[in-house]
């Protein structure tokens, strides 16, 4: 697990000092070593910071060159099936100089070209230079577990694991993308391919970008997508057998490491199941977060699970008195506006876990795969009006509704398909219009569709349940949940592995009949609960779902958030609406937090309109 960066200039020189500067900006992602490489032409350079998990010897250092001299790579992530792939490459005559998964990618690329991606099981973002073809490849894993940002202006292609590294570029263009700010208030995050800056893009999940340096052309392609649902009839018993076998294989692969591993344990179904399957194969240490002042704590459930599974267990306390510094750090860690408050808890538990281990397993992704967020038919649009009755007037009223309370009521009148599209949407147009100044709102394109991102994944040919799951898998999961975990954990140099976010599990779920994923009597995740019954008493398996709970309202009062916004550069330069505190509906702590994040970000970073 690492931080990666690099620069290619068609008409200029890449200096080694620039690459070291990129390393410094990414050192938290790889605190155990760093390296740079400059191509002999002077036009290309790679930078890398290292967190050694697999092959911790100097032989696995990056940037790494192939023995043939044809290719060079900087890689962030883990390839869990690398040992099997290594044996196959060796049988085809490849000679390895390390025991790393990085070198396996180089071998597969020279054997199969970019088609090698279909053989890789894991999480990854990497850049690979092909000397023979004169091509620079940027690749992000299938489901977006690892991040990659890039900049291209026709002359220079630069990339990095995190946005703050690209801010170090010479002549960095700090112009804001106002539509990205609008999107942030819509979704709590900035969806790809956008970033907060106009000229920096995020590489989307399951996609590669390639620069053909001989033609000075950049082109991109999606190499994997979530499969179309194609249900295959199977009994409950057969489904449980298949899922048990698949989870056994996937978790075993995620345990491959040359250092001790731990696990995040909330006491819920997802993390408990991951720990149970891992514990069958090796000892590990579990970590649970306990937030001061939270309405709900899962501490006692997590302690009971740890005792039943016989794992070492630590409770990580998040102290309320440290809230001001924690929120400032939260904004700095994410690099661009990000609004999921549970990231504060992940930061705390990651820091504590890092004192004991360098890598942990997590249960993220199970809710999106196995309908964990669906509690009733109302969550999949069960109460909507017929489309012909509400297709015009309800969306119009929504766009003009100034309050969250009125918006929630109106959404219930939408057809099922439109309710599902808005599942991950926080604020509608009229509410955002009252948060930002008229001059800023005027910069939006006249025909701007604020639901553009979720509409890309609105598959109305499927059932409401499938529509909801497909939407969450491709929007909420990579851009909110996985982004949260990556930035919070890598801020302290901790690797988080997510077995449920494995493409084989996703492909299996797309073939399973709907009734096995959710039904009114059993709810969601009941297949996972049936598996967990083998390891835990039913009182720990069948209980209401709870997640990280942060007392946001109390923390915001501690921060004096009104005053902090008024002191910010966004406020002073007229970005916020001048009547923000009088005209807008800002009663919700979530909305207050989003505004505070924007204010803090505006003070911590360079930007111009």
C-alpha positions as a printed NumPy array, in Angstrom:
array([[  0.   ,   0.   ,   0.   ],
       [  1.502,   3.273,  -1.075],
       [  1.249,   6.756,  -2.495],
       [  1.975,   7.174,  -6.204],
       [  2.535,  10.194,  -8.431],
       [  4.193,  11.175, -11.674],
       [  4.566,  13.722, -14.458],
       [  4.935,  13.494, -18.241],
       [  5.716,  16.661, -20.206],
       [  5.67 ,  16.477, -23.971],
       [  7.407,  19.791, -24.444],
       [  9.262,  20.175, -21.166],
       [ 11.552,  18.583, -18.629],
       [ 10.545,  16.796, -15.428],
       [ 12.972,  17.652, -12.651],
       [ 13.854,  15.288,  -9.845],
       [ 13.138,  17.984,  -7.267],
       [  9.503,  18.098,  -8.448],
       [  9.145,  14.376,  -7.882],
       [ 10.559,  14.595,  -4.368],
       [  8.038,  17.32 ,  -3.646],
       [  5.256,  14.936,  -4.705],
       [  6.719,  12.323,  -2.383],
       [  6.609,  14.707,   0.544],
       [  2.92 ,  15.418,  -0.096],
       [  2.164,  11.661,  -0.033],
       [  4.5  ,  10.543,   2.758],
       [  1.593,   9.702,   5.118],
       [  0.421,   7.037,   2.647],
       [  3.813,   5.375,   2.625],
       [  5.885,   6.318,   5.674],
       [  8.428,   3.496,   5.294],
       [ 10.315,   4.601,   2.224],
       [ 10.217,   6.705,  -0.906],
       [ 11.774,   6.768,  -4.32 ],
       [ 11.755,   8.611,  -7.628],
       [ 12.737,   7.782, -11.197],
       [ 13.39 ,  10.045, -14.161],
       [ 13.317,   8.731, -17.721],
       [ 16.491,   9.317, -19.71 ],
       [ 14.545,  11.595, -22.088],
       [ 13.814,  13.982, -19.21 ],
       [ 10.115,  14.074, -20.135],
       [  8.815,  11.508, -17.609],
       [  9.195,  10.892, -13.898],
       [  7.564,   8.675, -11.261],
       [  7.378,   9.154,  -7.471],
       [  6.468,   6.589,  -4.83 ],
       [  6.056,   6.369,  -1.052],
       [  5.98 ,   2.918,   0.5  ],
       [  3.98 ,   1.071,   3.14 ],
       [  5.458,  -2.442,   3.048],
       [  2.867,  -5.201,   3.503],
       [  3.888,  -7.854,   0.961],
       [  7.644,  -8.476,   0.517],
       [  8.984,  -5.92 ,   2.977],
       [ 12.528,  -6.308,   1.61 ],
       [ 14.377,  -3.647,  -0.446],
       [ 13.799,  -5.802,  -3.55 ],
       [ 10.171,  -4.61 ,  -3.659],
       [ 10.963,  -0.913,  -3.707],
       [  9.313,   1.311,  -6.309],
       [  9.398,   2.751,  -8.91 ],
       [ 10.036,  -0.771, -10.196],
       [ 11.425,  -1.749, -13.605],
       [ 10.868,  -5.021, -15.412],
       [ 13.939,  -7.216, -16.055],
       [ 13.512,  -6.597, -19.787],
       [ 13.692,  -2.823, -19.315],
       [ 10.485,  -2.405, -21.285],
       [  8.219,  -1.203, -18.455],
       [  8.279,   0.721, -15.2  ],
       [  5.491,   0.916, -12.604],
       [  4.347,   2.743,  -9.489],
       [  1.598,   0.812,  -7.76 ],
       [ -0.768,   1.425,  -4.85 ],
       [ -2.8  ,  -1.512,  -3.568],
       [ -2.686,  -5.27 ,  -3.162],
       [ -3.067,  -8.098,  -5.686],
       [ -4.381, -10.924,  -3.533],
       [ -3.912, -13.732,  -6.053],
       [ -0.384, -12.649,  -6.978],
       [  1.256, -15.918,  -5.878],
       [ -0.853, -17.969,  -8.271],
       [ -0.217, -15.449, -11.071],
       [  3.49 , -15.487, -10.261],
       [  3.678, -19.256, -10.683],
       [  1.894, -19.043, -14.034],
       [  4.225, -16.287, -15.27 ],
       [  7.279, -18.275, -14.134],
       [  6.044, -21.254, -16.143],
       [  6.049, -18.973, -19.182],
       [  9.686, -18.095, -18.584],
       [  9.451, -14.936, -16.493],
       [ 12.333, -14.495, -14.052],
       [ 11.383, -12.709, -10.818],
       [ 13.751, -10.65 ,  -8.676],
       [ 11.376, -10.038,  -5.742],
       [  8.458, -11.674,  -3.945],
       [  6.168,  -8.678,  -4.482],
       [  2.801,  -8.371,  -6.171],
       [  4.091,  -5.251,  -7.938],
       [  6.491,  -7.275, -10.051],
       [  3.678,  -9.679, -10.959],
       [  1.778,  -6.799, -12.593],
       [  4.862,  -5.978, -14.672],
       [  5.161,  -9.613, -15.737],
       [  1.497,  -9.907, -16.691],
       [  1.577,  -6.642, -18.622],
       [  4.501,  -7.782, -20.748],
       [  2.812, -11.135, -21.301],
       [ -0.758,  -9.94 , -22.012],
       [ -0.696,  -6.149, -22.441],
       [ -3.373,  -4.074, -20.722],
       [ -5.674,  -7.115, -20.917],
       [ -3.718,  -8.335, -17.876],
       [ -6.234,  -6.436, -15.722],
       [ -8.763,  -9.229, -16.025],
       [ -6.443, -11.575, -14.113],
       [ -5.95 ,  -9.294, -11.109],
       [ -7.925,  -9.874,  -7.903],
       [ -7.536,  -6.979,  -5.518],
       [ -7.504,  -3.243,  -5.009],
       [ -5.192,  -1.148,  -7.112],
       [ -4.315,   2.126,  -8.723],
       [ -1.139,   2.202, -10.764],
       [  0.776,   4.002, -13.475],
       [  2.804,   1.966, -15.95 ],
       [  5.212,   3.219, -18.586],
       [  5.64 ,   1.083, -21.707],
       [  8.928,   2.012, -23.367],
       [  8.296,  -0.11 , -26.46 ],
       [  4.913,   1.485, -27.199],
       [  5.638,   4.949, -25.817],
       [  2.497,   4.724, -23.714],
       [  1.727,   5.78 , -20.155],
       [ -1.163,   3.898, -18.534],
       [ -3.173,   5.047, -15.494],
       [ -5.468,   2.367, -14.029],
       [ -8.022,   2.223, -11.198],
       [ -9.464,  -1.012,  -9.791],
       [-12.865,  -2.361, -10.752],
       [-14.878,  -1.017,  -7.821],
       [-12.907,   2.106,  -6.949],
       [-11.233,   1.012,  -3.709],
       [ -8.026,   2.941,  -4.457],
       [ -8.016,   6.544,  -5.737],
       [ -6.219,   8.274,  -8.591],
       [ -6.38 ,  11.934,  -9.674],
       [ -4.886,  13.298, -12.875],
       [ -4.315,  16.501, -14.859],
       [ -4.011,  16.803, -18.636],
       [ -3.689,  20.027, -20.66 ],
       [ -2.444,  18.678, -23.991],
       [  1.19 ,  19.063, -22.995],
       [  1.469,  17.734, -19.437],
       [ -0.068,  14.644, -17.841],
       [  0.35 ,  14.515, -14.067],
       [ -1.213,  12.078, -11.611],
       [ -1.261,  11.327,  -7.881],
       [ -3.063,   9.236,  -5.287],
       [ -4.391,  12.363,  -3.61 ],
       [ -5.356,  15.84 ,  -4.746],
       [ -2.983,  17.797,  -2.421],
       [ -0.004,  16.231,  -4.189],
       [ -1.094,  17.728,  -7.516],
       [ -1.361,  21.124,  -5.837],
       [  2.449,  20.997,  -5.682],
       [  2.783,  21.137,  -9.482],
       [  4.531,  24.102, -11.06 ],
       [  1.94 ,  26.608, -12.237],
       [ -0.917,  24.688, -10.614],
       [ -4.272,  25.995, -11.892],
       [ -6.331,  26.588,  -8.742],
       [ -9.585,  27.619, -10.423],
       [-12.607,  26.092,  -8.685],
       [-15.242,  24.046, -10.427],
       [-18.434,  25.655,  -9.096],
       [-20.503,  22.712, -10.319],
       [-18.359,  20.455,  -8.1  ],
       [-19.24 ,  22.561,  -5.049],
       [-22.906,  22.262,  -6.038],
       [-22.489,  18.494,  -6.412],
       [-20.858,  18.292,  -2.983],
       [-23.945,  19.841,  -1.412],
       [-26.04 ,  17.365,  -3.397],
       [-24.188,  14.139,  -2.555],
       [-21.782,  14.845,   0.39 ],
       [-18.91 ,  14.142,  -2.029],
       [-17.695,  15.313,  -5.431],
       [-18.506,  12.606,  -8.001],
       [-16.022,  11.523, -10.667],
       [-14.658,  12.455, -13.068],
       [-14.796,  15.851, -11.332],
       [-12.677,  17.221,  -8.528],
       [-12.987,  20.529,  -6.706],
       [-10.633,  22.039,  -9.321],
       [-11.66 ,  22.569, -12.936],
       [ -8.571,  20.982, -14.461],
       [ -8.07 ,  18.005, -12.153],
       [-10.046,  14.813, -12.792],
       [-10.668,  11.652, -10.799],
       [-10.152,   8.392, -12.638],
       [-13.403,   6.448, -12.403],
       [-13.69 ,   2.922, -11.033],
       [-13.05 ,   0.152, -13.555],
       [-11.429,   2.508, -16.056],
       [ -8.   ,   3.222, -17.509],
       [ -6.51 ,   6.28 , -19.161],
       [ -3.661,   6.004, -21.652],
       [ -1.353,   8.689, -23.018],
       [  0.089,   7.827, -26.409],
       [  3.167,  10.04 , -26.242],
       [  4.033,   9.592, -29.919],
       [  0.707,  11.09 , -30.992],
       [  0.226,  13.299, -27.922],
       [ -3.242,  11.802, -27.493],
       [ -5.022,  10.838, -24.281],
       [ -7.787,   8.248, -24.451],
       [ -9.793,   6.326, -21.877],
       [-11.786,   3.132, -21.659],
       [-13.887,   1.254, -19.128],
       [-12.429,  -2.253, -18.784],
       [-14.95 ,  -3.583, -16.232],
       [-18.474,  -2.725, -15.17 ],
       [-20.992,  -4.165, -12.739],
       [-22.695,  -7.009, -14.665],
       [-26.299,  -6.778, -15.73 ],
       [-28.449,  -8.84 , -13.361],
       [-29.153, -12.273, -14.838],
       [-30.814, -14.342, -12.162],
       [-30.061, -18.051, -11.974],
       [-32.556, -20.062,  -9.936],
       [-31.075, -21.757,  -6.887],
       [-32.293, -22.999,  -3.523],
       [-31.47 , -21.344,  -0.232],
       [-29.193, -24.254,   0.706],
       [-27.247, -24.032,  -2.534],
       [-26.928, -20.239,  -2.25 ],
       [-25.556, -20.568,   1.284],
       [-23.045, -23.201,   0.16 ],
       [-21.858, -21.04 ,  -2.747],
       [-21.599, -17.914,  -0.615],
       [-19.752, -19.771,   2.137],
       [-17.246, -21.13 ,  -0.372],
       [-16.795, -17.733,  -2.016],
       [-16.301, -15.867,   1.266],
       [-13.843, -18.509,   2.453],
       [-11.768, -18.006,  -0.707],
       [-11.999, -14.21 ,  -0.75 ],
       [-11.162, -13.716,   2.934],
       [ -8.267, -16.187,   2.662],
       [ -6.828, -14.144,  -0.212],
       [ -7.236, -10.94 ,   1.807],
       [ -5.123, -12.452,   4.587],
       [ -2.057, -12.767,   2.346],
       [  0.592, -10.529,   3.925],
       [  4.105, -10.548,   5.344],
       [  3.04 ,  -8.539,   8.412],
       [  0.427,  -9.166,  11.156],
       [ -3.16 ,  -8.17 ,  10.306],
       [ -6.014,  -6.768,  12.368],
       [ -9.69 ,  -6.003,  11.772],
       [-12.253,  -3.29 ,  12.4  ],
       [-15.078,  -4.771,  14.486],
       [-18.321,  -2.886,  15.04 ],
       [-20.273,  -5.828,  16.41 ],
       [-22.58 ,  -5.765,  13.39 ],
       [-23.125,  -8.55 ,  10.871],
       [-20.616,  -7.351,   8.243],
       [-17.476,  -6.919,  10.328],
       [-18.346,  -9.883,  12.589],
       [-18.582, -12.181,   9.572],
       [-15.254, -10.972,   8.168],
       [-13.574, -11.525,  11.548],
       [-15.197, -14.965,  11.884],
       [-13.927, -16.151,   8.495],
       [-10.474, -14.665,   9.099],
       [-10.233, -16.161,  12.58 ],
       [-10.754, -19.629,  11.109],
       [ -7.406, -19.25 ,   9.389],
       [ -5.216, -17.184,  11.689],
       [ -5.181, -15.091,  14.893],
       [ -5.832, -11.375,  14.541],
       [ -6.509,  -8.3  ,  16.642],
       [ -9.833,  -6.414,  16.473],
       [-10.503,  -2.699,  17.048],
       [-13.8  ,  -1.016,  17.939],
       [-14.587,   2.7  ,  18.07 ],
       [-16.575,   4.215,  20.947],
       [-17.567,   7.874,  20.524],
       [-18.167,  10.06 ,  23.577],
       [-21.711,  11.395,  23.642],
       [-23.021,   9.127,  20.862],
       [-26.711,   8.247,  21.044],
       [-25.871,   4.615,  20.314],
       [-22.754,   2.591,  21.067],
       [-21.971,  -0.884,  19.746],
       [-19.13 ,  -1.361,  22.194],
       [-20.831,  -4.065,  24.253],
       [-21.905,  -6.018,  21.167],
       [-18.384,  -5.835,  19.76 ],
       [-16.922,  -7.04 ,  23.053],
       [-19.315, -10.004,  23.046],
       [-18.441, -10.873,  19.435],
       [-14.716, -10.678,  20.145],
       [-15.13 , -12.95 ,  23.159],
       [-17.104, -15.568,  21.189],
       [-14.63 , -15.501,  18.289],
       [-11.618, -15.5  ,  20.637],
       [ -9.84 , -12.501,  19.165],
       [ -7.787,  -9.873,  20.974],
       [ -9.853,  -6.725,  21.23 ],
       [ -9.224,  -3.001,  21.782],
       [-11.751,  -0.201,  22.324],
       [-10.806,   3.131,  20.748],
       [-12.373,   6.128,  22.477],
       [-13.146,   9.247,  20.44 ],
       [-13.059,  12.118,  22.92 ],
       [-15.586,  14.921,  22.514],
       [-13.17 ,  17.512,  23.872],
       [-10.911,  16.949,  20.853],
       [-13.691,  17.713,  18.356],
       [-12.361,  21.087,  17.044],
       [ -8.927,  19.709,  16.152],
       [-10.475,  16.49 ,  14.807],
       [-12.757,  18.342,  12.372],
       [ -9.91 ,  20.59 ,  11.142],
       [ -7.815,  17.489,  10.529],
       [-10.718,  15.688,   8.852],
       [-11.01 ,  18.421,   6.212],
       [ -7.248,  18.423,   5.636],
       [ -7.064,  14.639,   5.275],
       [ -9.695,  14.405,   2.528],
       [ -8.046,  17.044,   0.331],
       [-11.293,  18.249,  -1.22 ],
       [-14.733,  18.798,   0.355],
       [-16.084,  15.528,   1.789],
       [-19.102,  15.363,   4.079],
       [-19.447,  11.951,   5.734],
       [-19.118,  12.631,   9.476],
       [-18.361,   8.971,  10.241],
       [-14.961,   9.638,   8.684],
       [-14.087,  11.299,  12.009],
       [-14.555,   7.954,  13.768],
       [-12.627,   6.063,  11.075],
       [ -9.714,   8.472,  11.505],
       [ -9.629,   7.772,  15.237],
       [ -9.86 ,   3.992,  14.979],
       [ -7.298,   3.897,  12.137],
       [ -4.792,   5.87 ,  14.215],
       [ -5.219,   3.509,  17.167],
       [ -4.983,   0.387,  14.995],
       [ -1.79 ,   1.67 ,  13.344],
       [  0.045,   1.483,  16.673],
       [ -0.507,  -2.303,  16.639],
       [ -0.7  ,  -3.371,  12.964],
       [ -0.074,  -2.047,   9.45 ],
       [ -3.155,  -3.562,   7.8  ],
       [ -6.726,  -4.404,   8.826],
       [ -9.805,  -6.057,   7.341],
       [-13.137,  -4.24 ,   7.246],
       [-16.765,  -5.185,   6.552],
       [-17.45 ,  -2.294,   4.153],
       [-19.496,  -3.141,   1.073],
       [-21.825,  -5.764,   2.532],
       [-24.737,  -3.329,   2.869],
       [-24.523,  -2.302,  -0.777],
       [-24.258,  -5.908,  -1.971],
       [-26.84 ,  -7.547,   0.288],
       [-29.502,  -4.818,   0.674],
       [-28.466,  -3.787,   4.166],
       [-29.872,  -0.282,   3.799],
       [-33.317,  -1.495,   2.724],
       [-35.586,  -1.908,   5.736],
       [-39.013,  -1.781,   4.076],
       [-40.645,  -1.413,   0.674],
       [-40.669,   2.336,   1.209],
       [-36.871,   2.259,   0.795],
       [-37.301,   1.026,  -2.762],
       [-40.038,   3.441,  -3.709],
       [-42.929,   1.355,  -2.44 ],
       [-45.176,   4.342,  -1.711],
       [-44.76 ,   6.355,  -4.885],
       [-47.548,   7.773,  -7.035],
       [-47.968,   6.471, -10.589],
       [-45.517,   8.126, -12.949],
       [-48.22 ,   9.74 , -15.101],
       [-49.628,  11.583, -12.068],
       [-46.425,  12.953, -10.602],
       [-43.845,  13.175, -13.355],
       [-44.201,  16.953, -13.786],
       [-45.487,  18.697, -10.716],
       [-43.595,  16.781,  -7.996],
       [-40.081,  17.364,  -9.468],
       [-41.013,  21.011, -10.035],
       [-42.153,  21.415,  -6.434],
       [-39.024,  19.622,  -5.205],
       [-36.734,  22.007,  -7.064],
       [-38.539,  24.95 ,  -5.429],
       [-38.92 ,  23.489,  -1.93 ],
       [-36.82 ,  25.581,   0.508],
       [-36.885,  23.153,   3.482],
       [-35.674,  19.602,   4.151],
       [-38.925,  18.702,   5.895],
       [-41.054,  19.618,   2.895],
       [-38.631,  17.902,   0.552],
       [-38.852,  14.594,   2.45 ],
       [-42.642,  14.674,   2.207],
       [-42.592,  15.457,  -1.525],
       [-40.128,  12.702,  -2.34 ],
       [-42.638,  10.138,  -1.098],
       [-44.966,  11.225,  -3.913],
       [-42.445,  10.474,  -6.648],
       [-42.643,   7.282,  -8.711],
       [-40.485,   4.444,  -7.373],
       [-37.759,   4.978,  -9.993],
       [-37.356,   8.653,  -9.113],
       [-37.34 ,   7.96 ,  -5.384],
       [-34.486,   5.496,  -5.9  ],
       [-32.476,   7.971,  -8.003],
       [-32.672,  10.446,  -5.111],
       [-31.637,   7.982,  -2.394],
       [-28.145,   9.46 ,  -2.145],
       [-29.204,  13.077,  -2.723],
       [-29.103,  15.364,   0.315],
       [-30.166,  18.862,  -0.828],
       [-32.46 ,  19.871,  -3.679],
       [-32.002,  22.965,  -5.87 ],
       [-33.891,  25.588,  -3.831],
       [-32.072,  24.683,  -0.62 ],
       [-28.647,  24.982,  -2.237],
       [-29.7  ,  28.217,  -3.902],
       [-30.142,  29.715,  -0.422],
       [-26.713,  28.552,   0.746],
       [-24.579,  30.038,  -2.042],
       [-24.538,  33.636,  -3.218],
       [-26.539,  34.55 ,  -6.351],
       [-23.286,  35.372,  -8.157],
       [-21.993,  31.84 ,  -7.539],
       [-25.287,  30.2  ,  -8.516],
       [-25.238,  32.264, -11.727],
       [-22.   ,  30.474, -12.727],
       [-23.881,  27.187, -13.099],
       [-24.774,  26.289, -16.692],
       [-28.391,  27.202, -17.407],
       [-29.27 ,  23.586, -18.226],
       [-27.224,  22.009, -15.41 ],
       [-28.717,  18.702, -14.234],
       [-27.739,  18.315, -10.589],
       [-28.701,  14.623, -10.708],
       [-26.373,  13.89 , -13.628],
       [-24.222,  11.456, -11.648],
       [-26.976,   9.237, -10.255],
       [-28.929,   9.326, -13.524],
       [-25.985,   7.524, -15.171],
       [-26.852,   4.518, -13.014],
       [-30.654,   4.676, -13.17 ],
       [-31.422,   1.263, -14.68 ],
       [-35.193,   1.41 , -14.958],
       [-35.427,  -1.856, -16.872],
       [-34.813,  -3.717, -13.609],
       [-36.893,  -4.169, -10.471],
       [-36.814,  -1.426,  -7.807],
       [-34.582,  -3.604,  -5.606],
       [-32.041,  -4.168,  -8.385],
       [-32.155,  -0.492,  -9.317],
       [-31.332,   0.489,  -5.747],
       [-28.477,  -2.018,  -5.368],
       [-26.911,  -1.145,  -8.738],
       [-27.085,   2.549,  -7.882],
       [-25.446,   2.124,  -4.477],
       [-22.703,  -0.13 ,  -5.846],
       [-21.628,   2.442,  -8.426],
       [-22.15 ,   5.75 ,  -6.618],
       [-22.424,   5.642,  -2.834],
       [-19.976,   2.754,  -2.316],
       [-16.901,   3.92 ,  -4.287],
       [-17.259,   7.662,  -3.893],
       [-18.456,   7.923,  -0.3  ],
       [-17.813,   4.759,   1.69 ],
       [-14.54 ,   3.645,   0.103],
       [-13.216,   7.201,  -0.195],
       [-13.926,   7.701,   3.5  ],
       [-11.997,   4.584,   4.473],
       [ -9.062,   5.155,   2.104],
       [ -8.279,   8.737,   3.136],
       [ -8.829,   8.194,   6.861],
       [ -6.71 ,   5.037,   7.02 ],
       [ -3.937,   6.173,   4.687],
       [ -3.625,   9.447,   6.586],
       [ -1.922,   7.372,   9.28 ],
       [ -0.274,   4.82 ,   6.981],
       [ -2.765,   1.998,   7.623],
       [ -3.962,  -0.36 ,   4.896],
       [ -7.651,  -1.352,   4.983],
       [ -8.732,  -4.431,   3.054],
       [-12.401,  -4.845,   2.132],
       [-13.256,  -8.496,   1.303],
       [-16.9  ,  -7.746,   0.477],
       [-15.775,  -5.328,  -2.25 ],
       [-14.497,  -8.151,  -4.415],
       [-15.635,  -8.301,  -8.025],
       [-16.388, -12.025,  -7.756],
       [-18.868, -11.359,  -4.941],
       [-20.461,  -8.58 ,  -6.995],
       [-20.786, -10.861, -10.015],
       [-22.283, -13.618,  -7.832],
       [-24.863, -11.264,  -6.299],
       [-25.927, -10.162,  -9.79 ],
       [-26.837, -13.79 , -10.565],
       [-28.717, -14.521,  -7.317],
       [-32.541, -14.397,  -7.294],
       [-33.908, -11.294,  -5.617],
       [-35.775, -13.189,  -2.916],
       [-32.427, -14.36 ,  -1.549],
       [-31.212, -10.792,  -1.174],
       [-34.241,  -9.107,   0.407],
       [-37.858,  -9.799,   1.229],
       [-40.408,  -8.162,   3.557],
       [-40.257, -10.905,   6.203],
       [-36.503, -11.306,   6.515],
       [-35.225,  -7.911,   5.361],
       [-31.734,  -7.568,   3.896],
       [-28.459,  -9.397,   4.538],
       [-30.272, -12.491,   5.729],
       [-27.929, -14.785,   3.784],
       [-25.025, -13.258,   5.703],
       [-26.928, -13.672,   8.971],
       [-27.533, -17.348,   8.229],
       [-23.803, -17.846,   7.717],
       [-23.003, -15.928,  10.893],
       [-25.293, -18.207,  12.939],
       [-22.499, -20.817,  12.734],
       [-20.196, -18.55 ,  14.741],
       [-22.334, -16.399,  17.058],
       [-25.493, -16.745,  19.186],
       [-28.656, -15.486,  17.536],
       [-28.923, -12.583,  20.007],
       [-25.78 , -11.105,  18.449],
       [-26.803, -11.903,  14.86 ],
       [-30.406, -10.698,  14.766],
       [-30.527,  -7.164,  16.124],
       [-31.267,  -3.727,  14.619],
       [-28.663,  -2.298,  12.258],
       [-26.562,   0.571,  13.621],
       [-23.564,   2.376,  12.167],
       [-20.918,   4.778,  13.409],
       [-22.681,   7.43 ,  15.461],
       [-21.078,  10.87 ,  15.786],
       [-22.825,  13.478,  17.992],
       [-22.559,  16.024,  15.192],
       [-24.83 ,  18.647,  16.722],
       [-22.853,  18.737,  19.979],
       [-19.517,  18.851,  18.173],
       [-20.679,  21.689,  15.939],
       [-21.676,  23.754,  18.962],
       [-18.245,  23.122,  20.436],
       [-16.714,  24.401,  17.22 ],
       [-18.857,  27.569,  17.208],
       [-19.6  ,  26.731,  13.594],
       [-21.503,  29.975,  12.84 ],
       [-18.472,  32.051,  13.744],
       [-16.033,  29.726,  11.983],
       [-17.977,  30.081,   8.719],
       [-18.103,  33.862,   9.05 ],
       [-14.336,  33.935,   9.533],
       [-13.631,  31.835,   6.437],
       [-12.329,  33.002,   3.095],
       [-15.443,  31.654,   1.344],
       [-17.575,  33.979,   3.475],
       [-15.305,  36.997,   3.082],
       [-15.122,  36.633,  -0.683],
       [-18.893,  36.301,  -1.089],
       [-19.142,  32.592,  -1.826],
       [-21.863,  31.94 ,   0.73 ],
       [-25.231,  33.656,   0.535],
       [-25.098,  36.905,   2.54 ],
       [-28.408,  35.964,   4.219],
       [-27.247,  32.385,   4.873],
       [-28.089,  32.359,   8.565],
       [-31.468,  34.018,   8.111],
       [-32.893,  32.753,   4.815],
       [-31.644,  29.18 ,   4.369],
       [-32.877,  26.003,   6.039],
       [-29.753,  25.093,   8.027],
       [-31.437,  23.407,  10.982],
       [-30.011,  19.978,  10.123],
       [-26.581,  19.219,  11.682],
       [-25.687,  17.486,   8.407],
       [-26.215,  20.69 ,   6.409],
       [-24.295,  22.645,   9.047],
       [-21.4  ,  20.206,   8.754],
       [-21.323,  20.479,   4.948],
       [-21.111,  24.279,   5.21 ],
       [-18.376,  24.052,   7.828],
       [-16.371,  21.661,   5.633],
       [-16.541,  24.153,   2.749],
       [-15.471,  26.992,   5.04 ],
       [-12.511,  25.084,   6.491],
       [-11.441,  23.815,   3.068],
       [-11.444,  27.375,   1.694],
       [ -8.957,  28.403,   4.387],
       [ -6.68 ,  25.373,   4.064],
       [ -6.24 ,  25.37 ,   0.271],
       [ -5.354,  27.569,  -2.664],
       [ -8.249,  28.484,  -4.94 ],
       [ -9.558,  31.14 ,  -7.278],
       [-12.888,  31.462,  -9.055]])
